[in-house]
Amino acid sequence: MIHPGLTDGPIYLDYNATTPVDPRVVDAMLPHLITGFGNPSSSYSYGTDAKEGLATARTQVATLIGARPDEIVFTGSGSEANLLALRGVVLASPQPRRHVITQATEHPAVLETCRALDRLHGVRVTVLPVDSEGLLDPADLAASLDEDTALVSVAAANNETGTLQPITELAELAHRAGAVFHTDAAQAAGKIPLAIDELGVDLLTVVGHKMYAPKGIAALYVRDGVQLEPVVYGGGQERGLRSGTENVALAVALGVAAQLATDDLASGCGSRLADLRDLLYQRLRDALPGRVHLNGAERARLPNTLNVSIEQALSHELLTATSGLAASTGSACHSGTHTPSPVLTAMGLDRERALAAVRISLGRWTTPGDIETAVAELIKAAAAQ
């Protein structure tokens, strides 16, 4: 199957930023925009059809991570799901506990929520360092936990480097201290197997547009018994945690995307992407000996993600010269001045190497031909710098 949105334009190698919506997902959600428009709270057929679509979607998302359907709460974005998890735990904490722990390479949705909890609610926030591969040392977490710790939030996989954290071990440490554990699995869900019971987490974020569903839909897994303050008050939808009439079409889209991801994982899609990723890395190293440096963990990494720095090449200039590729840099541009990625600097990379970083992320429609073209364009652009 060829995606209709990728037939005319640059080769898309930025799946960690967002994914094309799978046509099968579009086909599933369209009826709920036209004939299945009912309110799920209504008792007549329009409403009951919508309610059934919502229930099926909840089951599909739950199946992807080995949860129960009643533990899935739909939200409007991953950022909202993270807000519900972090703010929800702290404000509902009965002790009350007022200490939250996270890591330096977390997504801004988590880091900014932590800062807001500090500013608005006097919550003490501990931001743990990572090593040169982006890994959090469990010993650092153990040393930071105390009787006031309400929550630990550590992402399962980093969006820039793909580094995978030892979530099971970290969650166990948090639980020993009586704290709740949340993981933002936006980048991990659908790419690697995730089983709630094996991970041991209490809260887990899944994001639609990272797994071939539209933007504007996500879900938070909430383990039975975990108390949360609602993020939206009102009519009691989504277990009362996120009131408001449900967006059934987008929930159905996320459900079908989760089902497709479950099928992909069973068929070994991760191995195909890892092979393509490694082929790209090896081709670059062979063509540019001594100039290509891997950023992140070599083994504990998402199968689709490659973050490299190419010496003597600024990433924004490199990608500008490769007009046939759509990929990401590790820098941000403010008024014409480029600043290095906070993730890479937290890993100890110097400014020069961080500004040379390129993130290439593969996905469902990436082909060997795409990789060969990407290699040729990157080599040509790097040689010219």
N, C-alpha and C positions, 0 to 999 in steps of 0.2 A: 504494500500500500504506500503510495506517495502522498505526502501531505500537500493539499492544494495551495497552502500559503507559502510553501518553500520551493516552488517551481521556478520562480522568477525573482532573483535577488541574490544578495551575498549568501555564502554558505553559513548556516546558523550553527554557531558553536558557543552559545551562551544560555544553555538550558538551565543553569543554576539561577539565572536572573529571572527567567520566566519560560514556560513551555508553550509551544503551539497547542491550541485546544484540539484534542483528538476528534476527528469527524464522528466517531461512534458516540462520543460524549454529547456532541451537538445534537445528533439524532435523538438521543434519549431525553434531552431536556426540552426540545422544541414543543412537544405536545403539552407540556406544563405551562408554556407561555401562551398557548392558543386555546385548546379545548379543556385542558386540565387546570384552569385558572382559579379554581375554588379556594376558599379559605379552609385550611385544615381543621379549624375549630367548628365548622358548620356541619350540621347533621344530615343534610341532603346529599345526593350523589356527587355533585361537584366537589363538595367538601370532603366526602369520604374517599374519593379518588385521590385527592391531594394528600390526605392523611396517609393513605397506603403508600404513595410515592415517597413520602417523607420517612416512613417506617422502613421501607426497603433500603433507602439510602443509608439510614442509620446502621442497619445491619451490615451493609457492604463495607462501610468505613470501619466498623467494629471488627469485622473478619480480617481486614488487612493487618491489624495490630494485635489480634487475639483477645479482644475485649468483649464485653457484653453490649448489646445495642443501647440499653438504658444508661450506659456510662459515657455516651457520646453526646456532646453539646455543640450544635452548629453555631458558628460565629461569622462575622462579615469579613474577617481577615486574620492572618496569622498574628499580626500585631494586637488585634483585639483579644484573641485567644490567650496570648501571653499576658496581656493586661489583666484579664479575668483570673488567670492562674496566680500571678504574683500579688496583685492588689487584693484579690479575693481571699487568699490564704491569710495574709497579714491582718486584714480588717476583721476576719472571722475568727482569728486565733483566740481561744478562750483564756489563755494564761494571764495576761496577754504577752506574747512574745514579740519582740520588736527588733529582730536581727535577720537580715537576708544575706545570703552568700551567692556570688556568681563568679564568672571568670572574665579576664581582660579581653578575650576575643569573642564575646557574645555579640549577637545581633543588636543594633541600636534599639529595637523594640523591647528588649529586656533591659539593657543598660539605662535607657532613658526612663523606663518605668521605675527602676531602682532609685534613680536620682529623684524622681517625683515623690516616691515614698519617703525618702529622706527629707525633702523640702516641705512636703505637705503634712506628713504624719510623724516626723521625728524618728523614722526607722534608721537604725544603724546598718550600713551596707559595707560588706567586705568584698572586694574585687580581687580574686586570686590570680597570680601570674601563671604563665604557661612557659614551657621550654622552647627550644629552637625549632621543634617540630609542631608546636602549637598544642602540645599535650599538657593537661592539668595533672599535677602530681597528687595522688590521693592522700599522701601524707600531709600536704598543705591544707587540704580540706579538713582532715581529722584534727589538725592543730587549731583550726579556726572555729570549729563547732563548739557551742556552749549552750547553757540552759536557756538562753534567750533566743536561740536560733529557731525561727518559724519555718523558713523555707530555704532550700538550695535549688538554684536553677542553672543547669549546664546543658548546652546544646548537644545533641547527639552527634552532629556533623557540622563542621564549619563551612559556611557558604563560599568562602574564597579559596581555601586550601583543600577542603574535603576531609580534613583530619577528623578521625573518629575518636570520641572520648570513651573511657572505660565506665560507661554509665552504670552497669550492674554494681561494680565495686563502689562507686560514688554514692549510689542510692542506698546501699547497705550501711555505709558510714553515716549518712544523714539520718536514717531510721534509728540507728543506735542512740543518736542524740535526741530522738523524739521530734525530728524535723520532717516536714513534707518535702518530697523531691519532685521537681518539674524538669522536663526536658523539651526543648524546642526541636522537634523532629521535622521541621519544614524541608530541610535538604535531604534527610535520610529516608523518609517515608516513600515507599515505592522503589527505592534504589537498592536498599539492603533489607533483609528480613528483620522485622521488629516484632517481638512478642512481649506483651506487657508483663506476663508472669516471669519471664527470664530477665527482663530489664529491672523489674522491681520498682518501677516508678509509680508515682501517685497521679501525676498529671502529664499529659503529652499533647503537643501541638502538631496538627496536620494541616497543610496549606494546599488549596486546590490548584493555584496557578503554578505550583512547582511540580505538579504531577498530571498535567494535560487536561485540567479542568479550567474554567474561566477564572478571571480575577474576581474578587469580591465574595469568596466563600472559603471557609476553613472550619476546623473542628477542634475542640478540646476534649481529650479523654479525661474523665474525672473518676478516679477509683471510688467505688462505693464506700461511703463513710467519711470522705474528705469534705470538710465544711468550707464553703466559699461565700463571700459577700457578692451579691449579683453585680454585674457590670451595667445592666439596663433593668430598670424597674418597670413594672406594669402588669400585664395580664397573666403572667406566670408561664409563658412559653419557655421551652428549653429548660425544664426543671426549675423554672423561676429564676435562673441565672442570667438569662438573656431574653428578656421579654420583648414582644413585638411580633406581629404576624410573620410567620416564617417565609423565607424566600425558597419556595418549594423547587422551582426550576433549577436554581443553583445547587441546592442540596442534592437533587437527583443527579446533577452533573458530577458533583464530588463523589457520590456513591458509585456511579459507573466508572469513574476514573480509578477509584479504589479497587473495584473488581478487576479492571484491566491490569492494574499494577500487581494484584495478587496473582493473576494468571502469568504475567511476565516473570515474576520472581520464581514461580514454579517451573518455568521453562528455561531458566538460567540466563536471562537477558543480561545480568550483571557481568557475566564472563565475557560476553561479546563486546560490551562497552570497555571493559578493562583491557581487552586485547587491542582494541583500536586506540585507546589512550596510550598504552605502552608503545605501540607502533609509532605514534606521533612523537613521543618523547625520545625514542631511540633514533628516529630519523633526524630530529633536530640536533641531538648530541653528535651524531656521525658527521653531519654537515658543518657544524659549528663547534669543533672540538675545543673544550676548555671554557667555552663561553656560556653554556646552558646550565643553570643551577635550579634544582628542584626546591620549591618552597612548601613546607608541610611534611607530614609523615609519609615515608615511602611505602609502608605496608598498611598501617591503620588509616586507610583513606577510602573515600567513596570511589567506586569503580569507574565513574564517569568524569572525574575531575583531575585536571592537570594545571598546576600553577608553577610557572617557571620564570626566572629572570634571565635575560640574555644580556651579557656584558656589552658595554659600549652601545646600548640601544635603549632609549627612553620608550617606555611602553606606549604612551599616547602617540608618539611620532611613528612608532612601528605599526600600530594598528591603523593610523591614518594612511600609511603607505600601502596597506593591504586592503584595498577597497572591496575586494571580493570576499572578505571574511567579516562575520559579526561575532566579536568576542569582547572580553572586558579587560580593563586595566586595573591595577591595584591602587590607583591614585584618584584623587578628587581634584577637580579644577575650580578654583575660586578666583574670579577676576583675572583670568589668564595665568595664574600661578598654580602649579601642581603641587599637591601635598601627598605624602606617602600614606598608604593604607594603615589605619590604626591596628588592624589585625597583624600585619606584617611587622610593624614596629614593636608591637607587644611580644612578638616572637624573637626580637633582638636583631632583626635585619637592619643594616645601616641604610641611610637615606638613598644612596645611589642604587643599591640592590632593590630596595622597595619600589623605587620609581621605575625600575626596569621590569617589574612583574607583569605578567600576562596570565589571565585565567581563561582556560579553555575548558568548556564543559559540554559533554556529549549527551545525546539523548536518543529517543526512539527512532528517529529518522536519519541519524548519522550513518553514513556509508563509508566503506573503505576508500571510495573515490573522493569523498569529502576530505578525508584525512590526507590523501596524497596531494590534493590541491592546496590544503592549508599548509602543509610542509613546504611546498614549493614557494608559496607566497611569503611565508614567514622568513624562509632562508634568503629569498631575494631582497626583502626589506631590511633584514639584519645586515646583510653584506653591504648594503648601500650606506649604512650609518657608520 
